[in-house]
Amino acid sequence: MTKAITLGIAGIAGVAMTMQTASAQTAPWLQPFDYQGQLDEAVDVAVDVYGNSYVVGYGTSNQNEGKNIVVLKYGRNGGSPI
């Protein structure tokens, strides 16, 4: 079974990170998400029976704007969101 965990935010701009650990079927991967260069945060993550990871969080495009909900789906091998 694959696992996915959020690493929280990192860096000055607040970049959300998602990492999947290695299993017998997949290599480990780390994927950053930067929503228009402002504060981003991954809040929760789930993995389906196929190994796809679903990340829920938020991003802001500028400091005067409210938070935008973000839902990302990554395939079992990582890469760009599906």
N, C-alpha and C positions, 0 to 999 in steps of 0.2 A: 504494500500500500504506500502511496506517495503521501508526503506531508507538505503543507505550505504554511509559512508563518509570516507575519508582518514584522518588519524591523523598526517600524515607526518612522520618524522624520529625521533627516540628517542634512547638514549643510546650512549655509546662510539663507538660502531661498526656501528651505523646508521641502525637501524632495521625499516623497513617499517611496518606500522600497518594499518589494515582495521577493521572498526567496523560497525556492523549493529544494528540499534536501534530496539527496540521491537515494534511489531504490535500485532493485535489480533490473528494472525496466527503463529507468531514465537517469540522465546525468543531472547533477545539481545545476541550478540556474539562479541568477539574481537579476531582477528587472526594476529599474527606476521609473517613476512616473512624475513628471514635472508639468503641472497644469499652468501654462502661460507664465512660468517663472515666479510665482508667488508661493504662499504657504499651502502646502499639500499635506494631507494626513490620511494614512490607511487606518481604518477603524476596526475592521473585521475581515476574516477570510474563511472560505469553506472550500472543500475539495469534493467533487462528485465521484461517482463510481468509475468514471472513465479517466480520472486523473487530471481533469480540468480544474483550474483554480479560479475562484470568484473572489475578487477583492472589492470591498465597499469602503468608501471614504469620502473626502471632500477636497475641493480645490478652490482657490480664489484667483481671479484674474487681476485684481488690484486691491489696495487696502481699503478703498471706500465701498467695495461691493460685498454683499453677503456671500455665504458659502454656497458653492455649487456641488450637488451630490454627484459622485463619480462611482460607477460600477464597471469594473474591468473583468474580462474573462481571458485567462491565459490557457493555452493548450498544455498538455502534459509535458512538452519539451520546452516550455517558456517562449521566448521570443516576443514579438510585438503582440499587444492585446488583439484578441479575435473580435 
